[in-house]
Amino acid sequence: MNLVMLGAPGAGKGTQAKRLEDMRGLVQLSTGDMLRAAVAAGTKLGQQAGDIMERGELVPDELVIGLISERMDQEEGGTGFILDGFPRTIGQAEALDALLKSRGDEVDRVVVIDVDDDALVGRITGRYTCASCGEGYHTLFKKPKEEGVCDRCGGTEFKRRKDDTEEVVRERLKAYHAQTEPLVGYYTAQGKVRTVDGMADIAAVQKEIDQALDGE
């Protein structure tokens, strides 16, 4: 099964994709991870991407599609993949469909994790991590058992991402609604969309996703 995960920043796509990877043997294709790996490995596509990224420019869609194609070649014969973070636009979705069609394949399901914008702002702005081991916490949903002490390593220093501010998050949400949300209509026209309630707790969202993937 080939799966695309859609949802605004902070909706929980990465968390759910990792679980599906573990439980169903699907390969998670994160374009950000693939770009970094290709740059580190010094591949032809990686060198091109590295030069572009160093100039602070966006990596062209055709280069990202090339990386995805390479990774699919490596995973050929597997049980399927999960795309998280790509496609982000109608143009990218069309390019992905063309790539898959050339391989005799297609996107089977598109899971949309639906979460209210205000809730997403609260989720993202409340995130922080242990500076030593990277364990994740949240000011409302996941505090250390002992205040100021990491549960995992005992560290006492924590950090937040500089872009996890309300102003930045609102801008990211605005971009999502303008550029990526139209994909819901694109894939709905293909009969592939299944929407789940991302406002529920993680276990409930997992159950809804399983039902969405196992049903017709």
LUMZA-97545 format. One line per 3 residues: number of its first residue (from 1); for each residue y, z, x of N, C-alpha, C. Coordinates in steps of 0.1 Angstrom, whole numbers. Atoms other than C-alpha are relative to their C-alpha. Layout:
NUM) Y/Z/X/Y/Z/X/Y/Z/X | ...
This chain:
1) -12/0/8/0/0/0/12/0/9 | -12/1/-7/34/-10/12/11/6/-9 | -9/-8/8/62/14/1/14/0/5
4) -14/-2/-4/100/15/2/5/12/-7 | -6/-12/6/117/48/-3/15/-2/-1 | -15/1/2/152/47/-18/5/14/-5
7) -6/-13/4/176/76/-24/12/2/9 | -12/-3/-7/210/88/-13/-3/9/12 | 1/-9/-11/215/106/20/-3/15/-5
10) 3/-14/4/199/141/17/-9/1/-12 | 9/0/12/176/131/-12/-14/5/3 | 13/-5/-3/145/141/7/-10/-12/4
13) 8/11/-3/132/106/17/-9/3/12 | 7/-2/-13/122/116/52/-11/10/-2 | 10/-11/3/104/148/40/-12/-6/-7
16) 11/5/8/84/129/14/-8/-11/7 | 6/11/-7/77/99/37/-10/6/10 | 9/-7/-10/62/123/64/-12/5/-7
19) 12/-5/7/39/139/38/-9/-12/-4 | 9/11/3/27/105/26/-7/-6/12 | 6/5/-13/21/94/62/-12/9/3
22) 11/-9/-4/-1/125/67/-11/0/-10 | 10/-1/11/-18/125/33/-7/-13/-3 | 6/13/4/-24/88/27/-2/-10/12
25) 2/9/-11/-25/74/62/9/-12/1 | -10/11/-1/5/52/57/9/2/13 | -8/-1/-12/27/44/87/14/0/-4
28) -14/-1/3/63/55/85/8/-9/9 | -8/9/-8/86/27/97/15/4/-1 | -14/-4/0/119/44/105/8/-10/9
31) -7/10/-8/143/17/117/8/7/12 | -7/-8/-11/163/43/137/-9/3/11 | 10/-4/-10/132/55/155/-5/-13/8
34) 5/12/-6/120/19/161/11/-6/10 | -11/5/-9/154/9/176/0/8/13 | 0/-8/-12/154/39/200/-12/-2/8
37) 12/2/-8/118/33/210/1/-13/8 | -1/13/-6/125/-4/217/9/0/12 | -10/-1/-11/156/4/238/-6/8/12
40) 7/-8/-10/136/31/257/-10/-8/8 | 11/8/-6/107/7/263/5/-12/8 | -5/12/-7/130/-21/275/-5/-13/-4
43) 5/12/5/115/-47/253/11/-10/-1 | -11/10/2/134/-80/248/9/3/-12 | -8/-3/12/145/-70/213/7/14/3
46) -6/-12/-4/152/-35/227/12/-1/9 | -11/2/-9/175/-48/254/12/-6/-8 | -11/6/9/194/-69/228/7/11/-8
49) -5/-11/9/197/-39/205/9/10/8 | -7/-10/-9/208/-16/234/14/-5/3 | -13/5/-3/236/-39/244/10/1/-12
52) -9/0/12/249/-41/208/4/14/-3 | -2/-14/3/246/-4/203/10/6/9 | -10/-6/-10/265/4/235/14/-5/-3
55) -14/5/4/294/-17/222/5/6/-13 | -4/-6/12/294/4/191/-1/-9/-12 | 2/10/11/284/-25/169/-13/2/-8
58) 12/-1/8/259/-27/141/-11/-10/5 | 11/9/-4/225/-42/150/-2/-10/-11 | 2/10/10/221/-75/131/-13/1/-8
61) 12/-1/8/196/-77/103/-12/-7/6 | 11/8/-6/175/-104/120/-7/7/11 | 6/-7/-11/170/-82/150/-8/12/-5
64) 8/-11/6/159/-52/129/-13/-6/-7 | 12/6/6/135/-75/109/-10/-4/11 | 9/3/-11/121/-86/143/-7/12/5
67) 7/-13/-4/114/-50/153/-10/4/-10 | 9/-3/11/98/-44/119/-13/-8/1 | 11/10/-1/76/-75/124/-9/4/12
70) 7/-4/-12/66/-63/159/-9/12/-3 | 7/-12/3/56/-29/146/-11/-2/-10 | 11/4/9/36/-44/117/-11/-6/7
73) 11/7/-8/17/-65/143/-8/11/6 | 7/-11/-7/8/-32/161/-9/7/-10 | 7/-8/10/-4/-16/128/-9/-9/-9
76) 7/10/9/-22/-47/114/-14/6/-3 | 13/-5/4/-53/-37/95/0/14/-5 | -1/-13/5/-40/-3/85/1/1/-15
79) 0/-2/15/-36/12/50/13/-3/-6 | -13/4/5/0/2/47/12/8/7 | -11/-5/-7/35/13/56/10/6/-10
82) -11/-5/8/65/33/43/13/-4/8 | -13/3/-6/100/20/50/10/10/-5 | -10/-10/3/126/47/51/13/-3/8
85) -13/4/-6/162/36/58/2/-15/1 | -1/15/0/155/-1/54/-9/-5/-11 | -13/7/-1/164/-22/35/11/9/-6
88) -11/-7/5/199/-9/28/9/-9/-9 | -7/10/8/213/-41/12/-9/-10/-6 | 8/10/6/202/-69/-10/-5/-11/10
91) 3/10/-11/203/-93/20/-12/5/8 | 11/-6/-7/180/-70/39/-13/0/-8 | 12/0/8/156/-67/10/-6/-14/-1
94) 5/14/1/154/-105/7/-6/-4/13 | 6/3/-13/148/-108/45/-14/7/1 | 13/-7/-1/120/-82/42/-10/-7/-9
97) 10/7/8/104/-100/13/-5/-13/6 | 4/13/-7/105/-133/33/-10/3/11 | 9/-4/-11/89/-115/63/-14/3/-5
100) 13/-4/5/61/-100/42/-7/-12/-6 | 6/12/6/55/-133/23/-6/-8/11 | 6/8/-11/50/-150/57/-12/6/5
103) 12/-7/-4/24/-125/64/-11/2/-11 | 9/-2/12/7/-128/30/0/13/-6 | -1/-14/5/19/-94/20/13/2/-9
106) -12/-2/8/46/-78/-2/2/15/-1 | -3/-14/3/63/-45/-11/-8/3/-13 | 8/-3/12/39/-28/-36/8/9/-10
109) -7/-9/8/60/1/-48/14/4/6 | -13/-5/-5/96/13/-45/3/13/-8 | -2/-14/6/101/51/-51/15/3/2
112) -14/-4/0/136/61/-60/1/15/-2 | -2/-15/1/144/98/-54/14/2/-5 | -13/-1/7/172/105/-79/5/15/1
115) -6/-13/-2/195/134/-70/15/-1/-3 | -14/-1/3/230/144/-83/8/1/13 | -8/1/-12/258/137/-58/5/14/5
118) -5/-14/-4/272/173/-59/-11/8/6 | 12/-7/-5/237/187/-53/-2/-5/15 | 2/5/-13/234/164/-23/10/5/10
121) -11/-6/-9/267/176/-8/-4/14/4 | 4/-13/-3/254/211/-11/-12/1/10 | 12/0/-9/221/203/5/4/-3/15
124) -3/5/-14/236/184/35/9/10/7 | -10/-9/-7/266/207/43/-6/13/3 | 6/-13/-2/243/237/42/-10/0/11
127) 11/1/-10/219/224/69/5/5/14 | -2/-4/-14/217/239/104/-13/1/7 | 12/-1/-8/192/241/132/1/10/11
130) 0/-9/-12/181/264/160/3/-9/12 | -4/8/-12/198/252/192/-11/-1/10 | 10/-1/-10/167/261/212/-12/-9/-4
133) 13/7/3/137/246/193/2/-11/-11 | -2/10/10/153/225/165/-5/3/-14 | 5/-4/13/138/244/136/12/0/-10
136) -10/2/9/157/236/105/2/11/-10 | -3/-10/10/174/260/81/11/-5/-9 | -10/3/9/198/260/52/6/13/-5
139) -7/-12/4/225/285/41/-4/5/-14 | 4/-4/13/211/286/6/-15/0/-2 | 14/2/3/175/274/6/-10/5/10
142) 9/-4/-10/160/284/39/7/7/11 | -6/-9/-10/175/313/58/-11/6/10 | 10/-7/-9/158/329/89/-4/13/-7
145) 5/-13/5/137/359/79/9/12/5 | -10/-10/-5/159/380/102/13/-8/3 | -12/7/-1/195/370/100/4/-2/15
148) -5/3/-14/207/352/132/-11/-2/10 | 11/1/-10/172/350/147/-10/-11/-5 | 9/11/4/151/318/146/-15/5/-2
151) 13/-4/3/117/324/129/-10/-6/10 | 10/8/-9/100/299/153/0/5/14 | 0/-3/-15/112/308/188/8/12/3
154) -7/-12/-3/134/339/184/14/-3/6 | -13/3/-5/165/320/195/11/5/-9 | -11/-6/8/199/333/184/12/-9/-1
157) -11/10/1/221/302/187/-4/-11/-9 | 3/10/10/223/277/159/11/-11/1 | -10/10/-1/241/244/155/-1/-9/-13
160) 0/9/12/252/220/127/4/-14/5 | -4/14/-4/256/182/129/15/-1/-4 | -15/2/2/293/172/132/3/-8/-12
163) -3/9/11/289/147/104/-5/7/-13 | 4/-7/12/275/173/79/11/7/-6 | -11/-5/7/309/179/64/1/-6/-14
166) -1/5/14/318/174/27/7/-14/1 | -8/13/0/343/146/36/-9/-11/5 | 9/10/-6/318/127/57/-11/-3/-10
169) 11/2/9/290/132/32/4/-8/-12 | -5/8/12/311/119/3/2/-14/4 | -2/14/-4/319/88/23/-13/-7/1
172) 14/6/-1/282/82/30/-6/-2/-13 | 5/3/14/274/86/-7/7/-12/-6 | -7/11/6/301/62/-16/-6/-13/6
175) 6/11/-6/286/37/9/-13/-3/-6 | 13/1/6/252/43/-6/1/-7/-14 | -2/6/13/263/36/-41/4/-14/0
178) -5/13/-1/281/5/-31/-10/-10/5 | 8/10/-7/256/-11/-8/-15/1/-3 | 15/-2/1/221/4/-13/-5/1/-15
181) 4/-2/14/220/14/-50/-4/-12/-7 | 3/12/6/220/-22/-61/-15/-4/2 | 14/3/-3/185/-24/-46/-9/4/-11
184) 8/-5/11/172/-4/-76/-2/-11/-10 | 0/11/9/181/-33/-98/-8/-12/5 | 7/11/-7/167/-59/-73/-15/2/-2
187) 14/-2/0/133/-42/-72/-5/3/-15 | 4/-1/14/133/-33/-109/-4/-13/-7 | 3/14/5/134/-70/-117/-14/-5/5
190) 13/4/-5/102/-73/-97/-11/10/-6 | 9/-9/6/86/-44/-117/-6/10/10 | 6/-9/-11/81/-22/-86/6/14/1
193) -7/-13/-1/105/7/-92/-7/11/-7 | 4/-12/6/93/42/-99/10/11/4 | -10/-10/-3/120/69/-102/-6/14/-2
196) 4/-14/0/113/106/-95/12/9/0 | -11/-9/1/135/136/-102/1/8/13 | -2/-7/-12/147/147/-68/7/13/-1
199) -6/-14/2/164/178/-83/-10/11/-1 | 11/-9/1/130/194/-87/-3/6/14 | 4/-5/-13/114/215/-59/-9/-10/7
202) 7/9/-8/96/198/-31/-14/-3/-5 | 13/2/5/61/203/-46/0/-8/-12 | 0/8/13/71/189/-80/4/-14/3
205) -4/13/-4/87/159/-63/-13/-7/6 | 12/6/-6/55/153/-43/-10/-4/-11 | 9/3/11/34/155/-75/5/-13/-8
208) -5/12/7/57/129/-92/-2/-12/8 | 2/12/-8/55/106/-63/-15/-4/0 | 14/3/1/17/108/-63/-3/-7/-13
211) 3/6/13/16/100/-100/6/-15/0 | -6/13/0/40/71/-94/-7/-10/8 | 7/9/-9/19/56/-66/-14/-3/-6
214) 13/2/4/-14/61/-83/-1/-7/-14 | 0/6/13/-4/48/-118/3/-15/1 | -3/14/0/0/12/-128/15/-3/-3
